[in-house]
Amino acid sequence: MWIKLIIGALIGLIVGHFVTPGYALWAVVGIIVGFLVELISKKLAKKDQAEKTESESN
């Protein structure tokens, strides 16, 4: 999880170098996007695991 947050922050800093309003906003946006990616990937993995377990029981 921390890796995705750090990657999001770094991408935000890079974007903030070129796009207004600057580093701080884009770093925060990057962290939020990193968190959302982690959240969605966990939900998808959980869903796949449930489907796999269900198909094995049938």
C-alpha positions as CSV (number, residue, x, y, z in Angstrom):
1,M,0.0,0.0,0.0
2,W,2.7,2.4,0.9
3,I,4.4,1.9,-2.4
4,K,1.3,3.0,-4.3
5,L,1.0,6.1,-2.1
6,I,4.6,7.0,-2.7
7,I,4.4,6.4,-6.4
8,G,1.2,8.6,-6.5
9,A,2.9,11.4,-4.6
10,L,6.0,11.3,-6.9
11,I,3.8,11.4,-10.0
12,G,1.9,14.3,-8.4
13,L,5.2,16.1,-7.7
14,I,6.2,15.6,-11.4
15,V,2.8,16.8,-12.7
16,G,2.9,19.8,-10.2
17,H,6.2,20.9,-11.7
18,F,4.5,21.5,-15.1
19,V,0.9,22.2,-14.2
20,T,-0.6,24.9,-11.9
21,P,-1.5,25.2,-9.0
22,G,1.7,23.5,-8.0
23,Y,3.4,20.7,-6.2
24,A,1.3,20.5,-3.0
25,L,-2.1,20.0,-4.6
26,W,-0.8,17.5,-7.2
27,A,1.1,15.5,-4.5
28,V,-2.1,15.3,-2.5
29,V,-4.1,14.3,-5.6
30,G,-1.4,11.6,-6.3
31,I,-1.6,10.2,-2.8
32,I,-5.4,10.0,-3.1
33,V,-5.2,8.3,-6.5
34,G,-2.7,5.9,-5.1
35,F,-5.0,5.1,-2.2
36,L,-7.9,4.5,-4.6
37,V,-5.9,2.2,-6.8
38,E,-5.0,0.1,-3.7
39,L,-8.6,0.1,-2.5
40,I,-9.9,-1.0,-5.9
41,S,-7.2,-3.6,-6.5
42,K,-8.0,-5.2,-3.0
43,K,-11.7,-5.3,-3.8
44,L,-11.1,-6.9,-7.2
45,A,-8.7,-9.5,-5.6
46,K,-11.3,-10.2,-3.0
47,K,-14.0,-10.6,-5.6
48,D,-11.8,-12.9,-7.7
49,Q,-11.0,-15.0,-4.6
50,A,-14.7,-15.3,-3.8
51,E,-15.5,-16.4,-7.4
52,K,-12.7,-18.9,-7.3
53,T,-13.9,-20.4,-4.0
54,E,-17.5,-20.5,-5.3
55,S,-16.5,-22.3,-8.5
56,E,-14.3,-24.9,-6.6
57,S,-17.3,-25.7,-4.3
58,N,-19.5,-26.5,-7.2
